[in-house]
Amino acid sequence: MSGTESILARLADTLESRLPQRGGDPAASYVAKLYARGPDAFLKKVGEEATELVMAAKDADRERIVAETADLWFHSMVALAYYGVRPEQILNELERREGVSGLAEKAARPDS
Ligand SMILES: N=c1c2ncn([C@@H]3O[C@H](COP(=O)(O)OP(=O)(O)OP(=O)(O)O)[C@@H](O)[C@H]3O)c2ncn1[C@@H]1O[C@H](COP(=O)(O)O)[C@@H](O)[C@H]1O
């Protein structure tokens, strides 16, 4: 496993440890606090961080693009852990799509 994949796996392990059923403590952990507030709280953060990334990109500010993308990935991973989806599943899906042109994929859809 590459270093990039392992940080995602390690972060997912940490996020899972913050789930209420795993004893995550909202007083000691930002992630446990988000989980204690329920899905609306972290799903709202996903939307906010996506908007902040768009604004950074519109300004062509590479430093902010990196920071906002990290925030977006992080909050997306908070959601994935809550719903029992592992980052490896997303990486596998991207791998499955590797080499398949988006144009060809769209043209092959039954409704196209
Ligand atoms: N990668 C992150 C990470 N990225 C961002 N954040 C936090 O996400 C929060 C939201 O960012 P914002 O800039 O929107 O801050 P804000 O406006 O104060 O947020 P809100 O009060 O509106 O929610 C901030 O408190 C950031 O510190 C993170 N918090 C935690 N992690 C990872 O998650 C692990 C577990 O964290 P805890 O559960 O807090 O121990 C950590 O060890 C890290 O690896």
Backbone and ligand atoms as CSV (ligand in chain L), in Angstrom:
chain,resi,resn,atom,element,x,y,z
A,1,MET,N,N,0.851,-1.197,0.000
A,1,MET,CA,C,0.000,0.000,0.000
A,1,MET,C,C,0.892,1.255,0.000
A,2,SER,N,N,0.581,2.251,-0.824
A,2,SER,CA,C,1.416,3.448,-0.880
A,2,SER,C,C,1.167,4.321,0.342
A,3,GLY,N,N,2.083,5.291,0.563
A,3,GLY,CA,C,1.918,6.221,1.688
A,3,GLY,C,C,0.620,6.977,1.604
A,4,THR,N,N,0.234,7.366,0.385
A,4,THR,CA,C,-1.006,8.132,0.212
A,4,THR,C,C,-2.203,7.297,0.629
A,5,GLU,N,N,-2.213,6.019,0.215
A,5,GLU,CA,C,-3.334,5.160,0.600
A,5,GLU,C,C,-3.343,4.933,2.100
A,6,SER,N,N,-2.148,4.800,2.707
A,6,SER,CA,C,-2.149,4.458,4.112
A,6,SER,C,C,-2.593,5.608,5.000
A,7,ILE,N,N,-2.360,6.861,4.595
A,7,ILE,CA,C,-2.875,7.965,5.429
A,7,ILE,C,C,-4.405,7.941,5.392
A,8,LEU,N,N,-4.981,7.633,4.247
A,8,LEU,CA,C,-6.448,7.542,4.181
A,8,LEU,C,C,-6.949,6.409,5.086
A,9,ALA,N,N,-6.267,5.258,5.040
A,9,ALA,CA,C,-6.675,4.111,5.872
A,9,ALA,C,C,-6.508,4.426,7.353
A,10,ARG,N,N,-5.378,5.061,7.697
A,10,ARG,CA,C,-5.149,5.402,9.118
A,10,ARG,C,C,-6.177,6.415,9.606
A,11,LEU,N,N,-6.472,7.420,8.761
A,11,LEU,CA,C,-7.468,8.422,9.157
A,11,LEU,C,C,-8.833,7.762,9.337
A,12,ALA,N,N,-9.183,6.853,8.423
A,12,ALA,CA,C,-10.480,6.156,8.540
A,12,ALA,C,C,-10.548,5.370,9.850
A,13,ASP,N,N,-9.437,4.711,10.221
A,13,ASP,CA,C,-9.409,3.966,11.494
A,13,ASP,C,C,-9.673,4.915,12.671
A,14,THR,N,N,-9.023,6.089,12.620
A,14,THR,CA,C,-9.213,7.074,13.704
A,14,THR,C,C,-10.664,7.552,13.742
A,15,LEU,N,N,-11.206,7.860,12.560
A,15,LEU,CA,C,-12.589,8.359,12.516
A,15,LEU,C,C,-13.558,7.315,13.074
A,16,GLU,N,N,-13.351,6.049,12.699
A,16,GLU,CA,C,-14.223,4.975,13.211
A,16,GLU,C,C,-14.146,4.896,14.742
A,17,SER,N,N,-12.959,5.168,15.283
A,17,SER,CA,C,-12.802,5.098,16.751
A,17,SER,C,C,-13.549,6.224,17.453
A,18,ARG,N,N,-13.958,7.248,16.689
A,18,ARG,CA,C,-14.689,8.394,17.269
A,18,ARG,C,C,-16.206,8.207,17.204
A,19,LEU,N,N,-16.677,7.113,16.597
A,19,LEU,CA,C,-18.125,6.891,16.490
A,19,LEU,C,C,-18.723,6.680,17.888
A,20,PRO,N,N,-19.971,7.113,18.097
A,20,PRO,CA,C,-20.586,6.966,19.421
A,20,PRO,C,C,-20.569,5.521,19.915
A,21,GLN,N,N,-20.834,4.577,19.002
A,21,GLN,CA,C,-20.868,3.161,19.410
A,21,GLN,C,C,-19.490,2.620,19.778
A,22,ARG,N,N,-18.445,3.379,19.398
A,22,ARG,CA,C,-17.071,2.986,19.771
A,22,ARG,C,C,-16.580,3.797,20.969
A,23,GLY,N,N,-17.482,4.613,21.556
A,23,GLY,CA,C,-17.117,5.376,22.754
A,23,GLY,C,C,-16.454,6.714,22.484
A,24,GLY,N,N,-16.615,7.268,21.259
A,24,GLY,CA,C,-16.050,8.583,20.939
A,24,GLY,C,C,-16.552,9.636,21.928
A,25,ASP,N,N,-15.610,10.462,22.417
A,25,ASP,CA,C,-15.955,11.431,23.467
A,25,ASP,C,C,-16.043,12.846,22.876
A,26,PRO,N,N,-17.257,13.390,22.776
A,26,PRO,CA,C,-17.436,14.720,22.185
A,26,PRO,C,C,-16.676,15.821,22.921
A,27,ALA,N,N,-16.347,15.604,24.172
A,27,ALA,CA,C,-15.625,16.634,24.929
A,27,ALA,C,C,-14.139,16.644,24.561
A,28,ALA,N,N,-13.669,15.534,23.994
A,28,ALA,CA,C,-12.227,15.415,23.731
A,28,ALA,C,C,-11.896,15.360,22.242
A,29,SER,N,N,-12.914,15.242,21.386
A,29,SER,CA,C,-12.666,15.005,19.961
A,29,SER,C,C,-13.636,15.798,19.090
A,30,TYR,N,N,-13.055,16.533,18.114
A,30,TYR,CA,C,-13.885,17.284,17.148
A,30,TYR,C,C,-14.788,16.329,16.362
A,31,VAL,N,N,-14.221,15.188,15.959
A,31,VAL,CA,C,-14.987,14.239,15.138
A,31,VAL,C,C,-16.121,13.615,15.956
A,32,ALA,N,N,-15.819,13.235,17.192
A,32,ALA,CA,C,-16.869,12.668,18.051
A,32,ALA,C,C,-17.977,13.693,18.286
A,33,LYS,N,N,-17.575,14.974,18.372
A,33,LYS,CA,C,-18.566,16.046,18.564
A,33,LYS,C,C,-19.481,16.145,17.335
A,34,LEU,N,N,-18.879,16.046,16.145
A,34,LEU,CA,C,-19.685,16.077,14.910
A,34,LEU,C,C,-20.660,14.900,14.882
A,35,TYR,N,N,-20.157,13.694,15.217
A,35,TYR,CA,C,-21.021,12.509,15.210
A,35,TYR,C,C,-22.153,12.656,16.234
A,36,ALA,N,N,-21.833,13.246,17.392
A,36,ALA,CA,C,-22.856,13.400,18.430
A,36,ALA,C,C,-23.959,14.346,17.967
A,37,ARG,N,N,-23.594,15.297,17.084
A,37,ARG,CA,C,-24.602,16.250,16.571
A,37,ARG,C,C,-25.450,15.647,15.446
A,38,GLY,N,N,-25.007,14.499,14.915
A,38,GLY,CA,C,-25.806,13.808,13.896
A,38,GLY,C,C,-25.366,14.136,12.483
A,39,PRO,N,N,-25.889,13.372,11.486
A,39,PRO,CA,C,-25.452,13.508,10.092
A,39,PRO,C,C,-25.600,14.918,9.526
A,40,ASP,N,N,-26.653,15.645,9.909
A,40,ASP,CA,C,-26.826,16.992,9.340
A,40,ASP,C,C,-25.594,17.854,9.591
A,41,ALA,N,N,-24.969,17.684,10.767
A,41,ALA,CA,C,-23.819,18.522,11.134
A,41,ALA,C,C,-22.640,18.266,10.204
A,42,PHE,N,N,-22.287,16.976,9.977
A,42,PHE,CA,C,-21.095,16.753,9.135
A,42,PHE,C,C,-21.422,16.858,7.646
A,43,LEU,N,N,-22.682,16.593,7.266
A,43,LEU,CA,C,-23.027,16.758,5.844
A,43,LEU,C,C,-23.024,18.244,5.471
A,44,LYS,N,N,-23.433,19.090,6.409
A,44,LYS,CA,C,-23.374,20.545,6.188
A,44,LYS,C,C,-21.917,20.974,6.000
A,45,LYS,N,N,-21.008,20.390,6.793
A,45,LYS,CA,C,-19.589,20.734,6.651
A,45,LYS,C,C,-19.073,20.333,5.270
A,46,VAL,N,N,-19.527,19.181,4.744
A,46,VAL,CA,C,-19.091,18.752,3.407
A,46,VAL,C,C,-19.488,19.821,2.375
A,47,GLY,N,N,-20.734,20.301,2.484
A,47,GLY,CA,C,-21.209,21.335,1.553
A,47,GLY,C,C,-20.416,22.623,1.694
A,48,GLU,N,N,-20.162,23.033,2.931
A,48,GLU,CA,C,-19.409,24.281,3.168
A,48,GLU,C,C,-17.990,24.190,2.628
A,49,GLU,N,N,-17.351,23.038,2.883
A,49,GLU,CA,C,-15.946,22.899,2.439
A,49,GLU,C,C,-15.877,22.837,0.910
A,50,ALA,N,N,-16.890,22.251,0.273
A,50,ALA,CA,C,-16.914,22.219,-1.201
A,50,ALA,C,C,-17.021,23.646,-1.742
A,51,THR,N,N,-17.862,24.447,-1.108
A,51,THR,CA,C,-18.027,25.841,-1.539
A,51,THR,C,C,-16.722,26.616,-1.341
A,52,GLU,N,N,-16.043,26.373,-0.206
A,52,GLU,CA,C,-14.771,27.064,0.049
A,52,GLU,C,C,-13.705,26.664,-0.968
A,53,LEU,N,N,-13.741,25.395,-1.394
A,53,LEU,CA,C,-12.796,24.950,-2.434
A,53,LEU,C,C,-13.093,25.676,-3.758
A,54,VAL,N,N,-14.376,25.797,-4.088
A,54,VAL,CA,C,-14.745,26.495,-5.328
A,54,VAL,C,C,-14.229,27.932,-5.277
A,55,MET,N,N,-14.389,28.592,-4.131
A,55,MET,CA,C,-13.944,29.991,-4.021
A,55,MET,C,C,-12.424,30.093,-4.144
A,56,ALA,N,N,-11.709,29.157,-3.528
A,56,ALA,CA,C,-10.233,29.157,-3.628
A,56,ALA,C,C,-9.803,28.943,-5.078
A,57,ALA,N,N,-10.516,28.044,-5.764
A,57,ALA,CA,C,-10.176,27.757,-7.165
A,57,ALA,C,C,-10.469,28.969,-8.050
A,58,LYS,N,N,-11.582,29.647,-7.777
A,58,LYS,CA,C,-11.915,30.838,-8.568
A,58,LYS,C,C,-10.832,31.906,-8.416
A,59,ASP,N,N,-10.188,31.943,-7.241
A,59,ASP,CA,C,-9.089,32.888,-6.999
A,59,ASP,C,C,-7.747,32.333,-7.486
A,60,ALA,N,N,-7.770,31.089,-8.008
A,60,ALA,CA,C,-6.539,30.405,-8.449
A,60,ALA,C,C,-5.474,30.424,-7.358
A,61,ASP,N,N,-5.912,30.268,-6.117
A,61,ASP,CA,C,-4.992,30.316,-4.970
A,61,ASP,C,C,-4.606,28.880,-4.599
A,62,ARG,N,N,-3.440,28.437,-5.068
A,62,ARG,CA,C,-3.054,27.026,-4.909
A,62,ARG,C,C,-2.940,26.601,-3.447
A,63,GLU,N,N,-2.422,27.514,-2.623
A,63,GLU,CA,C,-2.266,27.154,-1.201
A,63,GLU,C,C,-3.626,26.892,-0.562
A,64,ARG,N,N,-4.583,27.778,-0.839
A,64,ARG,CA,C,-5.946,27.582,-0.294
A,64,ARG,C,C,-6.614,26.373,-0.939
A,65,ILE,N,N,-6.338,26.128,-2.219
A,65,ILE,CA,C,-6.922,24.954,-2.892
A,65,ILE,C,C,-6.495,23.680,-2.153
A,66,VAL,N,N,-5.221,23.607,-1.792
A,66,VAL,CA,C,-4.734,22.427,-1.061
A,66,VAL,C,C,-5.440,22.328,0.291
A,67,ALA,N,N,-5.487,23.443,1.025
A,67,ALA,CA,C,-6.081,23.421,2.376
A,67,ALA,C,C,-7.575,23.087,2.319
A,68,GLU,N,N,-8.276,23.698,1.376
A,68,GLU,CA,C,-9.737,23.473,1.291
A,68,GLU,C,C,-10.046,22.058,0.785
A,69,THR,N,N,-9.197,21.542,-0.118
A,69,THR,CA,C,-9.421,20.166,-0.581
A,69,THR,C,C,-9.186,19.197,0.578
A,70,ALA,N,N,-8.172,19.475,1.391
A,70,ALA,CA,C,-7.932,18.619,2.568
A,70,ALA,C,C,-9.149,18.672,3.502
A,71,ASP,N,N,-9.695,19.863,3.713
A,71,ASP,CA,C,-10.900,19.977,4.560
A,71,ASP,C,C,-12.075,19.190,3.957
A,72,LEU,N,N,-12.216,19.297,2.634
A,72,LEU,CA,C,-13.326,18.597,1.970
A,72,LEU,C,C,-13.143,17.083,2.053
A,73,TRP,N,N,-11.930,16.610,1.784
A,73,TRP,CA,C,-11.670,15.156,1.868
A,73,TRP,C,C,-11.892,14.676,3.283
A,74,PHE,N,N,-11.370,15.464,4.256
A,74,PHE,CA,C,-11.502,15.067,5.663
A,74,PHE,C,C,-12.984,14.935,6.040
A,75,HIS,N,N,-13.784,15.955,5.743
A,75,HIS,CA,C,-15.196,15.883,6.144
A,75,HIS,C,C,-15.964,14.826,5.347
A,76,SER,N,N,-15.548,14.594,4.097
A,76,SER,CA,C,-16.164,13.499,3.326
A,76,SER,C,C,-15.847,12.164,3.991
A,77,MET,N,N,-14.616,12.043,4.501
A,77,MET,CA,C,-14.237,10.788,5.175
A,77,MET,C,C,-14.962,10.612,6.504
A,78,VAL,N,N,-15.273,11.729,7.170
A,78,VAL,CA,C,-16.101,11.658,8.386
A,78,VAL,C,C,-17.450,11.018,8.016
A,79,ALA,N,N,-18.013,11.468,6.883
A,79,ALA,CA,C,-19.291,10.906,6.425
A,79,ALA,C,C,-19.129,9.430,6.039
A,80,LEU,N,N,-18.070,9.097,5.311
A,80,LEU,CA,C,-17.858,7.697,4.902
A,80,LEU,C,C,-17.809,6.778,6.115
A,81,ALA,N,N,-17.056,7.173,7.144
A,81,ALA,CA,C,-16.922,6.321,8.335
A,81,ALA,C,C,-18.279,6.142,9.014
A,82,TYR,N,N,-19.054,7.203,9.046
A,82,TYR,CA,C,-20.374,7.131,9.685
A,82,TYR,C,C,-21.254,6.102,8.970
A,83,TYR,N,N,-21.152,6.067,7.627
A,83,TYR,CA,C,-22.012,5.170,6.847
A,83,TYR,C,C,-21.348,3.811,6.572
A,84,GLY,N,N,-20.206,3.562,7.201
A,84,GLY,CA,C,-19.568,2.253,7.076
A,84,GLY,C,C,-18.905,1.998,5.735
A,85,VAL,N,N,-18.456,3.083,5.083
A,85,VAL,CA,C,-17.751,2.930,3.804
A,85,VAL,C,C,-16.270,3.233,4.035
A,86,ARG,N,N,-15.402,2.346,3.540
A,86,ARG,CA,C,-13.958,2.519,3.703
A,86,ARG,C,C,-13.370,3.293,2.517
A,87,PRO,N,N,-12.311,4.092,2.768
A,87,PRO,CA,C,-11.671,4.813,1.652
A,87,PRO,C,C,-11.155,3.873,0.572
A,88,GLU,N,N,-10.781,2.649,0.973
A,88,GLU,CA,C,-10.292,1.672,-0.016
A,88,GLU,C,C,-11.373,1.399,-1.071
A,89,GLN,N,N,-12.635,1.475,-0.657
A,89,GLN,CA,C,-13.721,1.238,-1.618
A,89,GLN,C,C,-13.769,2.349,-2.668
A,90,ILE,N,N,-13.494,3.579,-2.246
A,90,ILE,CA,C,-13.484,4.697,-3.204
A,90,ILE,C,C,-12.275,4.547,-4.133
A,91,LEU,N,N,-11.123,4.179,-3.553
A,91,LEU,CA,C,-9.924,3.990,-4.380
A,91,LEU,C,C,-10.139,2.859,-5.384
A,92,ASN,N,N,-10.807,1.783,-4.928
A,92,ASN,CA,C,-11.099,0.665,-5.839
A,92,ASN,C,C,-12.006,1.111,-6.983
A,93,GLU,N,N,-12.973,1.977,-6.655
A,93,GLU,CA,C,-13.906,2.463,-7.687
A,93,GLU,C,C,-13.157,3.317,-8.714
A,94,LEU,N,N,-12.232,4.169,-8.225
A,94,LEU,CA,C,-11.442,4.987,-9.153
A,94,LEU,C,C,-10.561,4.095,-10.019
A,95,GLU,N,N,-10.018,3.034,-9.379
A,95,GLU,CA,C,-9.169,2.097,-10.120
A,95,GLU,C,C,-9.988,1.380,-11.197
A,96,ARG,N,N,-11.238,1.021,-10.831
A,96,ARG,CA,C,-12.120,0.338,-11.786
A,96,ARG,C,C,-12.380,1.223,-13.012
A,97,ARG,N,N,-12.471,2.548,-12.728
A,97,ARG,CA,C,-12.762,3.493,-13.822
A,97,ARG,C,C,-11.537,3.871,-14.635
A,98,GLU,N,N,-10.331,3.514,-14.111
A,98,GLU,CA,C,-9.088,3.945,-14.755
A,98,GLU,C,C,-9.065,3.540,-16.219
A,99,GLY,N,N,-8.784,4.520,-17.061
A,99,GLY,CA,C,-8.643,4.249,-18.490
A,99,GLY,C,C,-9.950,4.278,-19.254
A,100,VAL,N,N,-11.077,4.432,-18.526
A,100,VAL,CA,C,-12.378,4.508,-19.209
A,100,VAL,C,C,-12.718,5.985,-19.382
A,101,SER,N,N,-12.720,6.443,-20.627
A,101,SER,CA,C,-13.008,7.855,-20.876
A,101,SER,C,C,-14.406,8.209,-20.375
A,102,GLY,N,N,-14.516,9.370,-19.749
A,102,GLY,CA,C,-15.819,9.854,-19.293
A,102,GLY,C,C,-16.784,10.013,-20.455
A,103,LEU,N,N,-16.266,10.389,-21.624
A,103,LEU,CA,C,-17.127,10.564,-22.800
A,103,LEU,C,C,-17.672,9.208,-23.265
A,104,ALA,N,N,-16.783,8.184,-23.298
A,104,ALA,CA,C,-17.206,6.840,-23.727
A,104,ALA,C,C,-18.191,6.250,-22.725
A,105,GLU,N,N,-17.920,6.449,-21.438
A,105,GLU,CA,C,-18.801,5.906,-20.391
A,105,GLU,C,C,-20.195,6.517,-20.518
A,106,LYS,N,N,-20.232,7.832,-20.751
A,106,LYS,CA,C,-21.528,8.522,-20.841
A,106,LYS,C,C,-22.304,8.047,-22.079
A,107,ALA,N,N,-21.565,7.883,-23.185
A,107,ALA,CA,C,-22.211,7.453,-24.435
A,107,ALA,C,C,-22.775,6.038,-24.320
A,108,ALA,N,N,-22.179,5.217,-23.432
A,108,ALA,CA,C,-22.625,3.817,-23.292
A,108,ALA,C,C,-23.831,3.679,-22.355
A,109,ARG,N,N,-24.229,4.779,-21.714
A,109,ARG,CA,C,-25.375,4.684,-20.794
A,109,ARG,C,C,-26.653,4.412,-21.580
A,110,PRO,N,N,-27.566,3.586,-21.025
A,110,PRO,CA,C,-28.779,3.223,-21.744
A,110,PRO,C,C,-29.641,4.423,-22.121
A,111,ASP,N,N,-29.597,5.497,-21.293
A,111,ASP,CA,C,-30.478,6.642,-21.544
A,111,ASP,C,C,-29.833,7.693,-22.428
A,112,SER,N,N,-28.588,7.420,-22.965
A,112,SER,CA,C,-27.934,8.464,-23.765
A,112,SER,C,C,-28.292,8.327,-25.240
L,1,LIG,N1,N,-7.766,16.035,9.446
L,1,LIG,C1,C,-8.396,16.530,10.379
L,1,LIG,C2,C,-8.997,17.829,10.269
L,1,LIG,N2,N,-9.043,18.717,9.253
L,1,LIG,C3,C,-9.771,19.748,9.698
L,1,LIG,N3,N,-10.193,19.547,10.962
L,1,LIG,C4,C,-11.008,20.423,11.821
L,1,LIG,O1,O,-12.222,20.716,11.171
L,1,LIG,C5,C,-12.800,21.852,11.828
L,1,LIG,C6,C,-13.647,22.613,10.849
L,1,LIG,O2,O,-12.869,23.469,10.105
L,1,LIG,P1,P,-13.327,24.985,9.849
L,1,LIG,O3,O,-12.160,25.693,9.264
L,1,LIG,O4,O,-14.600,24.981,9.066
L,1,LIG,O5,O,-13.531,25.522,11.338
L,1,LIG,P2,P,-14.768,26.113,12.108
L,1,LIG,O6,O,-15.387,27.192,11.302
L,1,LIG,O7,O,-14.232,26.435,13.461
L,1,LIG,O8,O,-15.757,24.843,12.188
L,1,LIG,P3,P,-17.193,24.728,12.800
L,1,LIG,O9,O,-17.102,25.150,14.244
L,1,LIG,O10,O,-18.110,25.557,11.950
L,1,LIG,O11,O,-17.496,23.251,12.652
L,1,LIG,C7,C,-11.636,22.594,12.511
L,1,LIG,O12,O,-11.815,22.463,13.913
L,1,LIG,C8,C,-10.414,21.813,12.053
L,1,LIG,O13,O,-9.402,21.730,13.062
L,1,LIG,C9,C,-9.734,18.346,11.349
L,1,LIG,N4,N,-9.883,17.660,12.523
L,1,LIG,C10,C,-9.315,16.442,12.632
L,1,LIG,N5,N,-8.596,15.846,11.596
L,1,LIG,C11,C,-8.061,14.465,11.736
L,1,LIG,O14,O,-8.983,13.719,12.526
L,1,LIG,C12,C,-8.280,13.147,13.628
L,1,LIG,C13,C,-9.231,13.003,14.819
L,1,LIG,O15,O,-9.581,14.294,15.285
L,1,LIG,P4,P,-10.294,14.420,16.727
L,1,LIG,O16,O,-11.520,13.593,16.646
L,1,LIG,O17,O,-10.593,15.879,16.922
L,1,LIG,O18,O,-9.326,13.906,17.740
L,1,LIG,C14,C,-7.080,14.051,13.859
L,1,LIG,O19,O,-6.030,13.363,14.502
L,1,LIG,C15,C,-6.710,14.420,12.421
L,1,LIG,O20,O,-5.965,13.355,11.836
